Structures are given as C-alpha cells and as structure tokens.
Amino acid sequence: MDRVREPRPELGDISPYDAKDVRAEVNLSANENPHNLPGELLEKLADRVRFDVPFNRYPDPMATRLRGLIAEANGLDAGNVLVGNGGDEIILDVILAWGGPGRKLVDLPPTFSMYGIDAWMTGTRVVDVPRTPEFEVDGPALMRAVAEQDPDIIVISNPNNPTGTMTPETLLIDLLEATDALVLVDEAYFEFSRQTMRPHMSRHPNLAILRTFSKAFSLAGLRAGYLLADASVVRELTKVRQPYSVNRFTQVAAELTFRDRVVFEAGVREAMRNRDRLVHGLSQMAEVAVFPSEANYILFRVDQAAAVWRDLLHDHSILVRDFSRTPGLEDCLRVTVGSEEEIDRFLKAMDEIIARKHASAHFGINATANRHLERNGE
Ligand SMILES: *Cc1c(COP(=O)(O)O)cnc(C)c1O
C-alpha cells in the first residue's frame, strides 16, 4: 500500500500534547526539583544497579517492595497502594476504569489538562465546573453538578496546577459525603502544601489520593507515581493497567528515594524560601498580578504575556509555561520555583522586559520593533 488509512475521526480536532521540549539555560516550566538526586543516593543506586538488578527479567508488576514502603509510611496496607509510571499513568487508569462511554467526569478548570485529555481519549463525558475568578472551586456549583449530573469521577488537583490554589478540606468532605463517585484528589504537590486528605480515607472508600516522585523527589525523568485508595479500588485499577509499566530501574530508584525521603526536606524548605522571594519580587512589578500558591510554582498575570514569554526565552534563555491561550488564564504565565540563582536571573529578566516595554510604550513603538532597532545598533 502507498498510504495508511485515517485514524479515529475524533483525532482530527486534536493537536498533540505540547510538552514544549524547548532548550533553555534555565528551565522553570515543569515544576521539577531544580536539583538532581543527591550524590549519596546516586551512589547507592549505582551499587544496586551493578549487583542487584536483573535487567533481563520483567519487573515486578506491582512493585511490591516500593508498595510496601509507601503503605507503611501512610499507615495503610499494601492493598491500598498502586504504583504507576508517573502519576499520569494512574490518572489514565482511573479514567479507564471509572470513565468510558456513557460515563461522566467532573473537571474543575482551569486545572491540569491531562484529566480532560484522558476523558476525551476514553469517550468519557466531561462536565466542567469552572473555578471562580480567584481560582477557587465553586462549591455550590460543584454540589449542583453532582446532584444534577450524577458523575462517575470527580478530579481535584489540590493544590491546583497551574493556579496554586488549595480547596478547603471541609468542601472536599462535603463532596465525599454527597456522592459515591470516585473522588480523585491529586496531591502531586503534597510535599510542598503539607496538606492531605489521607485522614479521611477510612470513612470514605470513594476517596483516592494521587502522589508523585516527579516534583519534590527529583525523579521526573524516571516516571513514578502512586495512588492511595480503598483496596477494592486498587483491585479494579489492576484490571486496566499495563502490567509492566514501572520498570526495574525506576522501582529501585524510587525505593531508595522513598527510604531516604527526609533528605529532600531541605529542598522543600529551600523551595518555600525561594517561593517567598519570587512572590515578593514579582509583586514589586507594576504590571504583574501574582496569585498565592501552596506549591512549587507561581501563576502570574502580566500584560502581553505571550510576548513576555517569548522575550524570556529568546533574550534570556529562560523557559516558563505559557497559559495565555488557556480559557480563564488569559495573560497568565506559570514559573517554577527554581534554585536561588535561577530565581534571581528570572526576576532580573522580568525587570528588564517590563522596563523595555515601558520605554517603548513611552516612545509609541512596540517592543519588538524597539528591540530590532537596538540590535541593529540604531
Ligand atoms: C506533575 C503532576 C502530576 C504527575 O506527574 P507525573 O510526572 O506523571 O508523576 C499529576 N498531577 C499534577 C497536577 C501534576 O502537576
């Protein structure tokens, strides 16, 4: 054949998930830990790999050792824990098992885009309950949607990515009481917010909590995440998951990291200090509105955000995340709390970009034209 037939017609409307693999000297776009694994952990990992990891054998499908450690640390049984190839895989598993054609997912935009993407991919109907202008969950609207639509899944990013907003525990408890839908509370940033719904699991078998090794624990490149849920929920998810999705190398690295997780506490505290500096620095800038955040990133609104994003990248080699085309996030950018040097460099670049915009506005020419003149030495 000299051609391939068309895929599912629905793909026509969709553009690929744009993970923006753009090279920049300073990457503040993906909420990763700015530091690689500490040296002593890398050495332990190298030892384990040298002597103790048969790469020729399939991995343990349920990551039994890692699962046991996570269960113990959370005061749960191994049956309450599911390990996945990043939190993203578990989100898809949840939607595969609780969603599908004829079923509904409540989404709370603006929020993490994977919920909506996975729902679409699985033919799950999405019921959007938009957040308030301050990005808080609209409690009455959510309760109305639950009563009227009888959804099968409700997903809440807590704190919410990309806005940084926390949803009050009382609202989440009301929700858990009002519905038997599976309520997925995505605590990807739990190590920074230090708030969890874990204490409510025993009373609410419909509560599932997602965590990840990608943010505080420096393992974004290895893909590991986990779910805490009722054993019956975990059992259903094992029916839809890819059995060997978490490879041996990742299992070993996540085990060592989880055992030594106290060493990441310093990094979390460093991130909290740097977040304060970042918020302080941004709020000094006249055109910038900063939203409060309980996580390791900050959302801010700035005039001509797309142009600011471009100037950060092209003139300063700093990559942040552009949300300016996302409904509800017009003129918003999200910046990860990087290292102290990265934050300094970012703030300095923002100052320059804004000062230049001011100057060019003053002279009645646009910033791009102005820069062009500068570059040509005119
Ligand atoms: C980063 C993130 C995840 C999970 O990321 P993985 O790297 O797949 O573990 C899940 N939810 C939210 C809201 C995130 O920001």
The ligand as an SDF file (V2000), in Angstrom:
LIG
                    3D

 15 15  0  0  0  0  0  0  0  0999 V2000
    3.1360   16.6750   37.8040 C   0  0  0  0  0  0  0  0  0  0  0  0
    1.7170   16.3360   38.0470 C   0  0  0  0  0  0  0  0  0  0  0  0
    1.2430   15.0130   38.0700 C   0  0  0  0  0  0  0  0  0  0  0  0
    2.0260   13.7800   37.8630 C   0  0  0  0  0  0  0  0  0  0  0  0
    3.1580   13.8630   37.1630 O   0  0  0  0  0  0  0  0  0  0  0  0
    3.9730   12.5310   36.8540 P   0  0  0  0  0  0  0  0  0  0  0  0
    5.2990   13.0720   36.4500 O   0  0  0  0  0  0  0  0  0  0  0  0
    3.2450   11.8110   35.7680 O   0  0  0  0  0  0  0  0  0  0  0  0
    4.0360   11.7400   38.1140 O   0  0  0  0  0  0  0  0  0  0  0  0
   -0.0810   14.8030   38.3540 C   0  0  0  0  0  0  0  0  0  0  0  0
   -0.9060   15.8010   38.5890 N   0  0  0  0  0  0  0  0  0  0  0  0
   -0.4930   17.0790   38.5810 C   0  0  0  0  0  0  0  0  0  0  0  0
   -1.4700   18.1370   38.8860 C   0  0  0  0  0  0  0  0  0  0  0  0
    0.8240   17.3900   38.2930 C   0  0  0  0  0  0  0  0  0  0  0  0
    1.1970   18.6670   38.2710 O   0  0  0  0  0  0  0  0  0  0  0  0
  1  2  1  0
  2  3  1  0
  2 14  2  0
  3  4  1  0
  3 10  2  0
  4  5  1  0
  5  6  1  0
  6  7  2  0
  6  8  1  0
  6  9  1  0
 10 11  1  0
 11 12  2  0
 12 13  1  0
 12 14  1  0
 14 15  1  0
M  END
$$$$
